Amino acid sequence: MSINLIFKIAAVGIIVTVISQVLKHSGREEHAFLTSLAGLVIVLFWIIPYINDLFETMKDLFSL
């Protein structure tokens, strides 16, 4: 895992937090929730390959 991925995740978190707070204060809670959900989905798509590598390593380690 590279440090760039960690910085990208942190940047998405900061951006999503700011956008969500602006939307909540303007009375659009539904849009704030959808923004948070979109940020979560983006980050999950970035880390899925690393999770897959982890499971493959565990499978090889225990020879399953």
PDBQT receptor file of N, H, CA, C and O in Angstrom, charges set to zero:
ATOM      1  N   MET A   1       0.855  -1.171   0.000  1.00  0.00    +0.000 N 
ATOM      2  CA  MET A   1       0.000   0.000   0.000  1.00  0.00    +0.000 C 
ATOM      3  C   MET A   1       0.901   1.233   0.000  1.00  0.00    +0.000 C 
ATOM      4  O   MET A   1       1.850   1.325   0.778  1.00  0.00    +0.000 OA
ATOM      5  N   SER A   2       0.595   2.148  -0.859  1.00  0.00    +0.000 N 
ATOM      6  H   SER A   2      -0.176   2.073  -1.491  1.00  0.00    +0.000 HD
ATOM      7  CA  SER A   2       1.422   3.347  -0.946  1.00  0.00    +0.000 C 
ATOM      8  C   SER A   2       0.828   4.464  -0.089  1.00  0.00    +0.000 C 
ATOM      9  O   SER A   2      -0.347   4.452   0.277  1.00  0.00    +0.000 OA
ATOM     10  N   ILE A   3       1.674   5.403   0.203  1.00  0.00    +0.000 N 
ATOM     11  H   ILE A   3       2.628   5.414  -0.095  1.00  0.00    +0.000 HD
ATOM     12  CA  ILE A   3       1.246   6.551   1.012  1.00  0.00    +0.000 C 
ATOM     13  C   ILE A   3       0.270   7.427   0.236  1.00  0.00    +0.000 C 
ATOM     14  O   ILE A   3      -0.530   8.152   0.826  1.00  0.00    +0.000 OA
ATOM     15  N   ASN A   4       0.342   7.353  -1.102  1.00  0.00    +0.000 N 
ATOM     16  H   ASN A   4       0.992   6.764  -1.581  1.00  0.00    +0.000 HD
ATOM     17  CA  ASN A   4      -0.571   8.154  -1.924  1.00  0.00    +0.000 C 
ATOM     18  C   ASN A   4      -2.023   7.763  -1.698  1.00  0.00    +0.000 C 
ATOM     19  O   ASN A   4      -2.907   8.619  -1.694  1.00  0.00    +0.000 OA
ATOM     20  N   LEU A   5      -2.270   6.469  -1.512  1.00  0.00    +0.000 N 
ATOM     21  H   LEU A   5      -1.552   5.774  -1.515  1.00  0.00    +0.000 HD
ATOM     22  CA  LEU A   5      -3.632   6.012  -1.260  1.00  0.00    +0.000 C 
ATOM     23  C   LEU A   5      -4.167   6.578   0.057  1.00  0.00    +0.000 C 
ATOM     24  O   LEU A   5      -5.331   6.968   0.146  1.00  0.00    +0.000 OA
ATOM     25  N   ILE A   6      -3.317   6.617   1.062  1.00  0.00    +0.000 N 
ATOM     26  H   ILE A   6      -2.371   6.299   0.989  1.00  0.00    +0.000 HD
ATOM     27  CA  ILE A   6      -3.737   7.161   2.358  1.00  0.00    +0.000 C 
ATOM     28  C   ILE A   6      -4.072   8.644   2.227  1.00  0.00    +0.000 C 
ATOM     29  O   ILE A   6      -5.055   9.114   2.800  1.00  0.00    +0.000 OA
ATOM     30  N   PHE A   7      -3.253   9.381   1.474  1.00  0.00    +0.000 N 
ATOM     31  H   PHE A   7      -2.455   8.999   1.009  1.00  0.00    +0.000 HD
ATOM     32  CA  PHE A   7      -3.527  10.802   1.271  1.00  0.00    +0.000 C 
ATOM     33  C   PHE A   7      -4.813  11.013   0.465  1.00  0.00    +0.000 C 
ATOM     34  O   PHE A   7      -5.571  11.943   0.740  1.00  0.00    +0.000 OA
ATOM     35  N   LYS A   8      -5.060  10.151  -0.532  1.00  0.00    +0.000 N 
ATOM     36  H   LYS A   8      -4.445   9.395  -0.756  1.00  0.00    +0.000 HD
ATOM     37  CA  LYS A   8      -6.290  10.278  -1.314  1.00  0.00    +0.000 C 
ATOM     38  C   LYS A   8      -7.513  10.008  -0.449  1.00  0.00    +0.000 C 
ATOM     39  O   LYS A   8      -8.520  10.708  -0.563  1.00  0.00    +0.000 OA
ATOM     40  N   ILE A   9      -7.436   9.004   0.412  1.00  0.00    +0.000 N 
ATOM     41  H   ILE A   9      -6.618   8.436   0.505  1.00  0.00    +0.000 HD
ATOM     42  CA  ILE A   9      -8.557   8.695   1.307  1.00  0.00    +0.000 C 
ATOM     43  C   ILE A   9      -8.801   9.857   2.269  1.00  0.00    +0.000 C 
ATOM     44  O   ILE A   9      -9.947  10.227   2.525  1.00  0.00    +0.000 OA
ATOM     45  N   ALA A  10      -7.727  10.424   2.797  1.00  0.00    +0.000 N 
ATOM     46  H   ALA A  10      -6.796  10.124   2.589  1.00  0.00    +0.000 HD
ATOM     47  CA  ALA A  10      -7.875  11.566   3.704  1.00  0.00    +0.000 C 
ATOM     48  C   ALA A  10      -8.477  12.766   2.980  1.00  0.00    +0.000 C 
ATOM     49  O   ALA A  10      -9.320  13.469   3.537  1.00  0.00    +0.000 OA
ATOM     50  N   ALA A  11      -8.051  13.002   1.747  1.00  0.00    +0.000 N 
ATOM     51  H   ALA A  11      -7.366  12.430   1.294  1.00  0.00    +0.000 HD
ATOM     52  CA  ALA A  11      -8.592  14.125   0.974  1.00  0.00    +0.000 C 
ATOM     53  C   ALA A  11     -10.075  13.939   0.704  1.00  0.00    +0.000 C 
ATOM     54  O   ALA A  11     -10.853  14.885   0.823  1.00  0.00    +0.000 OA
ATOM     55  N   VAL A  12     -10.468  12.728   0.341  1.00  0.00    +0.000 N 
ATOM     56  H   VAL A  12      -9.836  11.960   0.244  1.00  0.00    +0.000 HD
ATOM     57  CA  VAL A  12     -11.894  12.465   0.112  1.00  0.00    +0.000 C 
ATOM     58  C   VAL A  12     -12.679  12.660   1.399  1.00  0.00    +0.000 C 
ATOM     59  O   VAL A  12     -13.782  13.206   1.373  1.00  0.00    +0.000 OA
ATOM     60  N   GLY A  13     -12.131  12.226   2.513  1.00  0.00    +0.000 N 
ATOM     61  H   GLY A  13     -11.235  11.782   2.534  1.00  0.00    +0.000 HD
ATOM     62  CA  GLY A  13     -12.804  12.404   3.797  1.00  0.00    +0.000 C 
ATOM     63  C   GLY A  13     -13.008  13.863   4.149  1.00  0.00    +0.000 C 
ATOM     64  O   GLY A  13     -14.080  14.253   4.612  1.00  0.00    +0.000 OA
ATOM     65  N   ILE A  14     -11.986  14.667   3.932  1.00  0.00    +0.000 N 
ATOM     66  H   ILE A  14     -11.115  14.350   3.557  1.00  0.00    +0.000 HD
ATOM     67  CA  ILE A  14     -12.097  16.097   4.232  1.00  0.00    +0.000 C 
ATOM     68  C   ILE A  14     -13.108  16.772   3.321  1.00  0.00    +0.000 C 
ATOM     69  O   ILE A  14     -13.942  17.554   3.775  1.00  0.00    +0.000 OA
ATOM     70  N   ILE A  15     -13.029  16.465   2.035  1.00  0.00    +0.000 N 
ATOM     71  H   ILE A  15     -12.351  15.830   1.666  1.00  0.00    +0.000 HD
ATOM     72  CA  ILE A  15     -13.948  17.082   1.066  1.00  0.00    +0.000 C 
ATOM     73  C   ILE A  15     -15.390  16.686   1.349  1.00  0.00    +0.000 C 
ATOM     74  O   ILE A  15     -16.286  17.531   1.326  1.00  0.00    +0.000 OA
ATOM     75  N   VAL A  16     -15.616  15.403   1.617  1.00  0.00    +0.000 N 
ATOM     76  H   VAL A  16     -14.888  14.717   1.636  1.00  0.00    +0.000 HD
ATOM     77  CA  VAL A  16     -16.973  14.924   1.888  1.00  0.00    +0.000 C 
ATOM     78  C   VAL A  16     -17.507  15.549   3.179  1.00  0.00    +0.000 C 
ATOM     79  O   VAL A  16     -18.685  15.899   3.252  1.00  0.00    +0.000 OA
ATOM     80  N   THR A  17     -16.666  15.692   4.183  1.00  0.00    +0.000 N 
ATOM     81  H   THR A  17     -15.709  15.409   4.124  1.00  0.00    +0.000 HD
ATOM     82  CA  THR A  17     -17.095  16.303   5.439  1.00  0.00    +0.000 C 
ATOM     83  C   THR A  17     -17.518  17.746   5.237  1.00  0.00    +0.000 C 
ATOM     84  O   THR A  17     -18.554  18.169   5.751  1.00  0.00    +0.000 OA
ATOM     85  N   VAL A  18     -16.726  18.503   4.494  1.00  0.00    +0.000 N 
ATOM     86  H   VAL A  18     -15.885  18.159   4.077  1.00  0.00    +0.000 HD
ATOM     87  CA  VAL A  18     -17.054  19.912   4.257  1.00  0.00    +0.000 C 
ATOM     88  C   VAL A  18     -18.354  20.034   3.467  1.00  0.00    +0.000 C 
ATOM     89  O   VAL A  18     -19.224  20.834   3.813  1.00  0.00    +0.000 OA
ATOM     90  N   ILE A  19     -18.483  19.240   2.408  1.00  0.00    +0.000 N 
ATOM     91  H   ILE A  19     -17.776  18.590   2.127  1.00  0.00    +0.000 HD
ATOM     92  CA  ILE A  19     -19.697  19.298   1.587  1.00  0.00    +0.000 C 
ATOM     93  C   ILE A  19     -20.921  18.883   2.405  1.00  0.00    +0.000 C 
ATOM     94  O   ILE A  19     -21.981  19.501   2.299  1.00  0.00    +0.000 OA
ATOM     95  N   SER A  20     -20.774  17.848   3.211  1.00  0.00    +0.000 N 
ATOM     96  H   SER A  20     -19.913  17.347   3.297  1.00  0.00    +0.000 HD
ATOM     97  CA  SER A  20     -21.902  17.390   4.032  1.00  0.00    +0.000 C 
ATOM     98  C   SER A  20     -22.331  18.445   5.042  1.00  0.00    +0.000 C 
ATOM     99  O   SER A  20     -23.526  18.656   5.249  1.00  0.00    +0.000 OA
ATOM    100  N   GLN A  21     -21.372  19.103   5.666  1.00  0.00    +0.000 N 
ATOM    101  H   GLN A  21     -20.402  18.931   5.497  1.00  0.00    +0.000 HD
ATOM    102  CA  GLN A  21     -21.713  20.139   6.629  1.00  0.00    +0.000 C 
ATOM    103  C   GLN A  21     -22.416  21.318   5.963  1.00  0.00    +0.000 C 
ATOM    104  O   GLN A  21     -23.370  21.866   6.514  1.00  0.00    +0.000 OA
ATOM    105  N   VAL A  22     -21.952  21.703   4.794  1.00  0.00    +0.000 N 
ATOM    106  H   VAL A  22     -21.176  21.257   4.347  1.00  0.00    +0.000 HD
ATOM    107  CA  VAL A  22     -22.608  22.795   4.071  1.00  0.00    +0.000 C 
ATOM    108  C   VAL A  22     -24.037  22.407   3.709  1.00  0.00    +0.000 C 
ATOM    109  O   VAL A  22     -24.961  23.208   3.855  1.00  0.00    +0.000 OA
ATOM    110  N   LEU A  23     -24.213  21.183   3.238  1.00  0.00    +0.000 N 
ATOM    111  H   LEU A  23     -23.463  20.533   3.119  1.00  0.00    +0.000 HD
ATOM    112  CA  LEU A  23     -25.554  20.737   2.866  1.00  0.00    +0.000 C 
ATOM    113  C   LEU A  23     -26.468  20.617   4.078  1.00  0.00    +0.000 C 
ATOM    114  O   LEU A  23     -27.646  20.964   3.994  1.00  0.00    +0.000 OA
ATOM    115  N   LYS A  24     -25.949  20.133   5.200  1.00  0.00    +0.000 N 
ATOM    116  H   LYS A  24     -24.992  19.851   5.268  1.00  0.00    +0.000 HD
ATOM    117  CA  LYS A  24     -26.771  20.016   6.406  1.00  0.00    +0.000 C 
ATOM    118  C   LYS A  24     -27.224  21.383   6.912  1.00  0.00    +0.000 C 
ATOM    119  O   LYS A  24     -28.369  21.544   7.336  1.00  0.00    +0.000 OA
ATOM    120  N   HIS A  25     -26.335  22.355   6.869  1.00  0.00    +0.000 N 
ATOM    121  H   HIS A  25     -25.405  22.224   6.525  1.00  0.00    +0.000 HD
ATOM    122  CA  HIS A  25     -26.695  23.684   7.360  1.00  0.00    +0.000 C 
ATOM    123  C   HIS A  25     -27.645  24.409   6.415  1.00  0.00    +0.000 C 
ATOM    124  O   HIS A  25     -28.324  25.353   6.817  1.00  0.00    +0.000 OA
ATOM    125  N   SER A  26     -27.693  23.973   5.166  1.00  0.00    +0.000 N 
ATOM    126  H   SER A  26     -27.141  23.206   4.839  1.00  0.00    +0.000 HD
ATOM    127  CA  SER A  26     -28.641  24.594   4.235  1.00  0.00    +0.000 C 
ATOM    128  C   SER A  26     -29.967  23.836   4.203  1.00  0.00    +0.000 C 
ATOM    129  O   SER A  26     -30.861  24.171   3.425  1.00  0.00    +0.000 OA
ATOM    130  N   GLY A  27     -30.091  22.809   5.054  1.00  0.00    +0.000 N 
ATOM    131  H   GLY A  27     -29.365  22.537   5.685  1.00  0.00    +0.000 HD
ATOM    132  CA  GLY A  27     -31.360  22.095   5.169  1.00  0.00    +0.000 C 
ATOM    133  C   GLY A  27     -31.538  20.948   4.190  1.00  0.00    +0.000 C 
ATOM    134  O   GLY A  27     -32.663  20.501   3.966  1.00  0.00    +0.000 OA
ATOM    135  N   ARG A  28     -30.478  20.475   3.616  1.00  0.00    +0.000 N 
ATOM    136  H   ARG A  28     -29.564  20.838   3.798  1.00  0.00    +0.000 HD
ATOM    137  CA  ARG A  28     -30.574  19.371   2.656  1.00  0.00    +0.000 C 
ATOM    138  C   ARG A  28     -29.883  18.127   3.226  1.00  0.00    +0.000 C 
ATOM    139  O   ARG A  28     -28.835  17.699   2.744  1.00  0.00    +0.000 OA
ATOM    140  N   GLU A  29     -30.495  17.573   4.249  1.00  0.00    +0.000 N 
ATOM    141  H   GLU A  29     -31.347  17.921   4.641  1.00  0.00    +0.000 HD
ATOM    142  CA  GLU A  29     -29.913  16.418   4.920  1.00  0.00    +0.000 C 
ATOM    143  C   GLU A  29     -29.829  15.201   4.012  1.00  0.00    +0.000 C 
ATOM    144  O   GLU A  29     -28.896  14.406   4.128  1.00  0.00    +0.000 OA
ATOM    145  N   GLU A  30     -30.800  15.044   3.102  1.00  0.00    +0.000 N 
ATOM    146  H   GLU A  30     -31.558  15.689   3.008  1.00  0.00    +0.000 HD
ATOM    147  CA  GLU A  30     -30.797  13.892   2.197  1.00  0.00    +0.000 C 
ATOM    148  C   GLU A  30     -29.592  13.941   1.270  1.00  0.00    +0.000 C 
ATOM    149  O   GLU A  30     -28.943  12.924   1.024  1.00  0.00    +0.000 OA
ATOM    150  N   HIS A  31     -29.298  15.135   0.756  1.00  0.00    +0.000 N 
ATOM    151  H   HIS A  31     -29.825  15.961   0.956  1.00  0.00    +0.000 HD
ATOM    152  CA  HIS A  31     -28.148  15.274  -0.129  1.00  0.00    +0.000 C 
ATOM    153  C   HIS A  31     -26.837  15.080   0.634  1.00  0.00    +0.000 C 
ATOM    154  O   HIS A  31     -25.867  14.551   0.091  1.00  0.00    +0.000 OA
ATOM    155  N   ALA A  32     -26.818  15.507   1.881  1.00  0.00    +0.000 N 
ATOM    156  H   ALA A  32     -27.606  15.937   2.322  1.00  0.00    +0.000 HD
ATOM    157  CA  ALA A  32     -25.625  15.312   2.709  1.00  0.00    +0.000 C 
ATOM    158  C   ALA A  32     -25.375  13.828   2.936  1.00  0.00    +0.000 C 
ATOM    159  O   ALA A  32     -24.232  13.373   2.891  1.00  0.00    +0.000 OA
ATOM    160  N   PHE A  33     -26.439  13.076   3.179  1.00  0.00    +0.000 N 
ATOM    161  H   PHE A  33     -27.368  13.446   3.215  1.00  0.00    +0.000 HD
ATOM    162  CA  PHE A  33     -26.304  11.631   3.361  1.00  0.00    +0.000 C 
ATOM    163  C   PHE A  33     -25.810  10.970   2.087  1.00  0.00    +0.000 C 
ATOM    164  O   PHE A  33     -24.933  10.108   2.139  1.00  0.00    +0.000 OA
ATOM    165  N   LEU A  34     -26.356  11.358   0.948  1.00  0.00    +0.000 N 
ATOM    166  H   LEU A  34     -27.069  12.058   0.905  1.00  0.00    +0.000 HD
ATOM    167  CA  LEU A  34     -25.930  10.773  -0.320  1.00  0.00    +0.000 C 
ATOM    168  C   LEU A  34     -24.485  11.124  -0.647  1.00  0.00    +0.000 C 
ATOM    169  O   LEU A  34     -23.769  10.315  -1.236  1.00  0.00    +0.000 OA
ATOM    170  N   THR A  35     -24.053  12.317  -0.271  1.00  0.00    +0.000 N 
ATOM    171  H   THR A  35     -24.635  12.974   0.208  1.00  0.00    +0.000 HD
ATOM    172  CA  THR A  35     -22.656  12.704  -0.471  1.00  0.00    +0.000 C 
ATOM    173  C   THR A  35     -21.734  11.835   0.380  1.00  0.00    +0.000 C 
ATOM    174  O   THR A  35     -20.694  11.380  -0.094  1.00  0.00    +0.000 OA
ATOM    175  N   SER A  36     -22.110  11.608   1.615  1.00  0.00    +0.000 N 
ATOM    176  H   SER A  36     -22.956  11.978   2.000  1.00  0.00    +0.000 HD
ATOM    177  CA  SER A  36     -21.312  10.741   2.482  1.00  0.00    +0.000 C 
ATOM    178  C   SER A  36     -21.269   9.319   1.949  1.00  0.00    +0.000 C 
ATOM    179  O   SER A  36     -20.223   8.671   1.979  1.00  0.00    +0.000 OA
ATOM    180  N   LEU A  37     -22.383   8.843   1.469  1.00  0.00    +0.000 N 
ATOM    181  H   LEU A  37     -23.233   9.369   1.445  1.00  0.00    +0.000 HD
ATOM    182  CA  LEU A  37     -22.444   7.496   0.914  1.00  0.00    +0.000 C 
ATOM    183  C   LEU A  37     -21.583   7.379  -0.345  1.00  0.00    +0.000 C 
ATOM    184  O   LEU A  37     -20.906   6.369  -0.539  1.00  0.00    +0.000 OA
ATOM    185  N   ALA A  38     -21.604   8.388  -1.184  1.00  0.00    +0.000 N 
ATOM    186  H   ALA A  38     -22.153   9.208  -1.026  1.00  0.00    +0.000 HD
ATOM    187  CA  ALA A  38     -20.777   8.381  -2.393  1.00  0.00    +0.000 C 
ATOM    188  C   ALA A  38     -19.294   8.371  -2.039  1.00  0.00    +0.000 C 
ATOM    189  O   ALA A  38     -18.513   7.663  -2.674  1.00  0.00    +0.000 OA
ATOM    190  N   GLY A  39     -18.901   9.145  -1.038  1.00  0.00    +0.000 N 
ATOM    191  H   GLY A  39     -19.535   9.720  -0.522  1.00  0.00    +0.000 HD
ATOM    192  CA  GLY A  39     -17.508   9.139  -0.594  1.00  0.00    +0.000 C 
ATOM    193  C   GLY A  39     -17.082   7.779  -0.074  1.00  0.00    +0.000 C 
ATOM    194  O   GLY A  39     -15.970   7.326  -0.345  1.00  0.00    +0.000 OA
ATOM    195  N   LEU A  40     -17.957   7.132   0.665  1.00  0.00    +0.000 N 
ATOM    196  H   LEU A  40     -18.860   7.499   0.885  1.00  0.00    +0.000 HD
ATOM    197  CA  LEU A  40     -17.660   5.796   1.179  1.00  0.00    +0.000 C 
ATOM    198  C   LEU A  40     -17.490   4.797   0.052  1.00  0.00    +0.000 C 
ATOM    199  O   LEU A  40     -16.574   3.975   0.085  1.00  0.00    +0.000 OA
ATOM    200  N   VAL A  41     -18.360   4.859  -0.948  1.00  0.00    +0.000 N 
ATOM    201  H   VAL A  41     -19.104   5.527  -0.974  1.00  0.00    +0.000 HD
ATOM    202  CA  VAL A  41     -18.276   3.931  -2.080  1.00  0.00    +0.000 C 
ATOM    203  C   VAL A  41     -16.985   4.147  -2.862  1.00  0.00    +0.000 C 
ATOM    204  O   VAL A  41     -16.347   3.180  -3.278  1.00  0.00    +0.000 OA
ATOM    205  N   ILE A  42     -16.598   5.389  -3.063  1.00  0.00    +0.000 N 
ATOM    206  H   ILE A  42     -17.117   6.174  -2.725  1.00  0.00    +0.000 HD
ATOM    207  CA  ILE A  42     -15.353   5.680  -3.783  1.00  0.00    +0.000 C 
ATOM    208  C   ILE A  42     -14.154   5.087  -3.051  1.00  0.00    +0.000 C 
ATOM    209  O   ILE A  42     -13.295   4.455  -3.666  1.00  0.00    +0.000 OA
ATOM    210  N   VAL A  43     -14.101   5.292  -1.746  1.00  0.00    +0.000 N 
ATOM    211  H   VAL A  43     -14.800   5.805  -1.247  1.00  0.00    +0.000 HD
ATOM    212  CA  VAL A  43     -12.977   4.771  -0.970  1.00  0.00    +0.000 C 
ATOM    213  C   VAL A  43     -12.995   3.247  -0.960  1.00  0.00    +0.000 C 
ATOM    214  O   VAL A  43     -11.936   2.626  -1.037  1.00  0.00    +0.000 OA
ATOM    215  N   LEU A  44     -14.157   2.638  -0.868  1.00  0.00    +0.000 N 
ATOM    216  H   LEU A  44     -15.018   3.143  -0.805  1.00  0.00    +0.000 HD
ATOM    217  CA  LEU A  44     -14.232   1.175  -0.892  1.00  0.00    +0.000 C 
ATOM    218  C   LEU A  44     -13.727   0.607  -2.211  1.00  0.00    +0.000 C 
ATOM    219  O   LEU A  44     -13.049  -0.420  -2.222  1.00  0.00    +0.000 OA
ATOM    220  N   PHE A  45     -14.047   1.260  -3.322  1.00  0.00    +0.000 N 
ATOM    221  H   PHE A  45     -14.598   2.095  -3.313  1.00  0.00    +0.000 HD
ATOM    222  CA  PHE A  45     -13.544   0.786  -4.607  1.00  0.00    +0.000 C 
ATOM    223  C   PHE A  45     -12.022   0.898  -4.682  1.00  0.00    +0.000 C 
ATOM    224  O   PHE A  45     -11.377   0.093  -5.353  1.00  0.00    +0.000 OA
ATOM    225  N   TRP A  46     -11.446   1.884  -4.002  1.00  0.00    +0.000 N 
ATOM    226  H   TRP A  46     -11.971   2.538  -3.457  1.00  0.00    +0.000 HD
ATOM    227  CA  TRP A  46      -9.993   2.014  -3.997  1.00  0.00    +0.000 C 
ATOM    228  C   TRP A  46      -9.311   0.931  -3.171  1.00  0.00    +0.000 C 
ATOM    229  O   TRP A  46      -8.213   0.495  -3.516  1.00  0.00    +0.000 OA
ATOM    230  N   ILE A  47      -9.952   0.484  -2.074  1.00  0.00    +0.000 N 
ATOM    231  H   ILE A  47     -10.844   0.838  -1.794  1.00  0.00    +0.000 HD
ATOM    232  CA  ILE A  47      -9.274  -0.472  -1.194  1.00  0.00    +0.000 C 
ATOM    233  C   ILE A  47      -9.664  -1.927  -1.440  1.00  0.00    +0.000 C 
ATOM    234  O   ILE A  47      -9.083  -2.823  -0.829  1.00  0.00    +0.000 OA
ATOM    235  N   ILE A  48     -10.627  -2.183  -2.315  1.00  0.00    +0.000 N 
ATOM    236  H   ILE A  48     -11.099  -1.454  -2.812  1.00  0.00    +0.000 HD
ATOM    237  CA  ILE A  48     -11.014  -3.567  -2.602  1.00  0.00    +0.000 C 
ATOM    238  C   ILE A  48      -9.839  -4.408  -3.094  1.00  0.00    +0.000 C 
ATOM    239  O   ILE A  48      -9.699  -5.545  -2.642  1.00  0.00    +0.000 OA
ATOM    240  N   PRO A  49      -8.976  -3.911  -4.004  1.00  0.00    +0.000 N 
ATOM    241  CA  PRO A  49      -7.832  -4.750  -4.413  1.00  0.00    +0.000 C 
ATOM    242  C   PRO A  49      -6.906  -5.119  -3.253  1.00  0.00    +0.000 C 
ATOM    243  O   PRO A  49      -6.359  -6.221  -3.232  1.00  0.00    +0.000 OA
ATOM    244  N   TYR A  50      -6.725  -4.220  -2.297  1.00  0.00    +0.000 N 
ATOM    245  H   TYR A  50      -7.170  -3.324  -2.314  1.00  0.00    +0.000 HD
ATOM    246  CA  TYR A  50      -5.878  -4.513  -1.149  1.00  0.00    +0.000 C 
ATOM    247  C   TYR A  50      -6.515  -5.551  -0.240  1.00  0.00    +0.000 C 
ATOM    248  O   TYR A  50      -5.818  -6.397   0.321  1.00  0.00    +0.000 OA
ATOM    249  N   ILE A  51      -7.822  -5.494  -0.093  1.00  0.00    +0.000 N 
ATOM    250  H   ILE A  51      -8.387  -4.808  -0.549  1.00  0.00    +0.000 HD
ATOM    251  CA  ILE A  51      -8.526  -6.503   0.705  1.00  0.00    +0.000 C 
ATOM    252  C   ILE A  51      -8.430  -7.863   0.030  1.00  0.00    +0.000 C 
ATOM    253  O   ILE A  51      -8.246  -8.882   0.698  1.00  0.00    +0.000 OA
ATOM    254  N   ASN A  52      -8.554  -7.880  -1.296  1.00  0.00    +0.000 N 
ATOM    255  H   ASN A  52      -8.704  -7.052  -1.838  1.00  0.00    +0.000 HD
ATOM    256  CA  ASN A  52      -8.419  -9.128  -2.042  1.00  0.00    +0.000 C 
ATOM    257  C   ASN A  52      -7.017  -9.704  -1.863  1.00  0.00    +0.000 C 
ATOM    258  O   ASN A  52      -6.871 -10.909  -1.659  1.00  0.00    +0.000 OA
ATOM    259  N   ASP A  53      -5.992  -8.871  -1.934  1.00  0.00    +0.000 N 
ATOM    260  H   ASP A  53      -6.111  -7.892  -2.100  1.00  0.00    +0.000 HD
ATOM    261  CA  ASP A  53      -4.621  -9.337  -1.705  1.00  0.00    +0.000 C 
ATOM    262  C   ASP A  53      -4.445  -9.901  -0.306  1.00  0.00    +0.000 C 
ATOM    263  O   ASP A  53      -3.743 -10.894  -0.113  1.00  0.00    +0.000 OA
ATOM    264  N   LEU A  54      -5.086  -9.265   0.672  1.00  0.00    +0.000 N 
ATOM    265  H   LEU A  54      -5.656  -8.459   0.516  1.00  0.00    +0.000 HD
ATOM    266  CA  LEU A  54      -5.007  -9.758   2.043  1.00  0.00    +0.000 C 
ATOM    267  C   LEU A  54      -5.598 -11.159   2.153  1.00  0.00    +0.000 C 
ATOM    268  O   LEU A  54      -4.999 -12.036   2.774  1.00  0.00    +0.000 OA
ATOM    269  N   PHE A  55      -6.768 -11.375   1.555  1.00  0.00    +0.000 N 
ATOM    270  H   PHE A  55      -7.254 -10.662   1.050  1.00  0.00    +0.000 HD
ATOM    271  CA  PHE A  55      -7.386 -12.694   1.623  1.00  0.00    +0.000 C 
ATOM    272  C   PHE A  55      -6.574 -13.738   0.866  1.00  0.00    +0.000 C 
ATOM    273  O   PHE A  55      -6.487 -14.884   1.305  1.00  0.00    +0.000 OA
ATOM    274  N   GLU A  56      -5.980 -13.366  -0.257  1.00  0.00    +0.000 N 
ATOM    275  H   GLU A  56      -6.050 -12.434  -0.614  1.00  0.00    +0.000 HD
ATOM    276  CA  GLU A  56      -5.134 -14.298  -0.994  1.00  0.00    +0.000 C 
ATOM    277  C   GLU A  56      -3.893 -14.668  -0.183  1.00  0.00    +0.000 C 
ATOM    278  O   GLU A  56      -3.470 -15.824  -0.181  1.00  0.00    +0.000 OA
ATOM    279  N   THR A  57      -3.315 -13.694   0.499  1.00  0.00    +0.000 N 
ATOM    280  H   THR A  57      -3.658 -12.754   0.498  1.00  0.00    +0.000 HD
ATOM    281  CA  THR A  57      -2.151 -13.962   1.340  1.00  0.00    +0.000 C 
ATOM    282  C   THR A  57      -2.514 -14.871   2.501  1.00  0.00    +0.000 C 
ATOM    283  O   THR A  57      -1.755 -15.779   2.840  1.00  0.00    +0.000 OA
ATOM    284  N   MET A  58      -3.664 -14.637   3.111  1.00  0.00    +0.000 N 
ATOM    285  H   MET A  58      -4.281 -13.900   2.836  1.00  0.00    +0.000 HD
ATOM    286  CA  MET A  58      -4.107 -15.498   4.218  1.00  0.00    +0.000 C 
ATOM    287  C   MET A  58      -4.379 -16.909   3.726  1.00  0.00    +0.000 C 
ATOM    288  O   MET A  58      -4.072 -17.883   4.413  1.00  0.00    +0.000 OA
ATOM    289  N   LYS A  59      -4.956 -17.019   2.533  1.00  0.00    +0.000 N 
ATOM    290  H   LYS A  59      -5.205 -16.228   1.975  1.00  0.00    +0.000 HD
ATOM    291  CA  LYS A  59      -5.228 -18.339   1.980  1.00  0.00    +0.000 C 
ATOM    292  C   LYS A  59      -3.923 -19.086   1.702  1.00  0.00    +0.000 C 
ATOM    293  O   LYS A  59      -3.819 -20.282   1.977  1.00  0.00    +0.000 OA
ATOM    294  N   ASP A  60      -2.932 -18.384   1.158  1.00  0.00    +0.000 N 
ATOM    295  H   ASP A  60      -3.016 -17.413   0.935  1.00  0.00    +0.000 HD
ATOM    296  CA  ASP A  60      -1.642 -19.021   0.906  1.00  0.00    +0.000 C 
ATOM    297  C   ASP A  60      -0.912 -19.356   2.201  1.00  0.00    +0.000 C 
ATOM    298  O   ASP A  60      -0.234 -20.380   2.290  1.00  0.00    +0.000 OA
ATOM    299  N   LEU A  61      -1.050 -18.495   3.197  1.00  0.00    +0.000 N 
ATOM    300  H   LEU A  61      -1.601 -17.663   3.124  1.00  0.00    +0.000 HD
ATOM    301  CA  LEU A  61      -0.381 -18.720   4.466  1.00  0.00    +0.000 C 
ATOM    302  C   LEU A  61      -0.894 -19.977   5.157  1.00  0.00    +0.000 C 
ATOM    303  O   LEU A  61      -0.108 -20.749   5.706  1.00  0.00    +0.000 OA
ATOM    304  N   PHE A  62      -2.188 -20.182   5.134  1.00  0.00    +0.000 N 
ATOM    305  H   PHE A  62      -2.827 -19.555   4.688  1.00  0.00    +0.000 HD
ATOM    306  CA  PHE A  62      -2.768 -21.342   5.798  1.00  0.00    +0.000 C 
ATOM    307  C   PHE A  62      -3.007 -22.504   4.840  1.00  0.00    +0.000 C 
ATOM    308  O   PHE A  62      -3.586 -23.518   5.230  1.00  0.00    +0.000 OA
ATOM    309  N   SER A  63      -2.571 -22.368   3.601  1.00  0.00    +0.000 N 
ATOM    310  H   SER A  63      -2.100 -21.544   3.284  1.00  0.00    +0.000 HD
ATOM    311  CA  SER A  63      -2.658 -23.426   2.576  1.00  0.00    +0.000 C 
ATOM    312  C   SER A  63      -4.053 -23.999   2.444  1.00  0.00    +0.000 C 
ATOM    313  O   SER A  63      -4.257 -25.212   2.503  1.00  0.00    +0.000 OA
ATOM    314  N   LEU A  64      -5.017 -23.097   2.262  1.00  0.00    +0.000 N 
ATOM    315  H   LEU A  64      -4.852 -22.112   2.213  1.00  0.00    +0.000 HD
ATOM    316  CA  LEU A  64      -6.405 -23.549   2.112  1.00  0.00    +0.000 C 
ATOM    317  C   LEU A  64      -6.726 -23.778   0.660  1.00  0.00    +0.000 C 
ATOM    318  O   LEU A  64      -7.848 -24.162   0.330  1.00  0.00    +0.000 OA
TER     319      LEU A  64
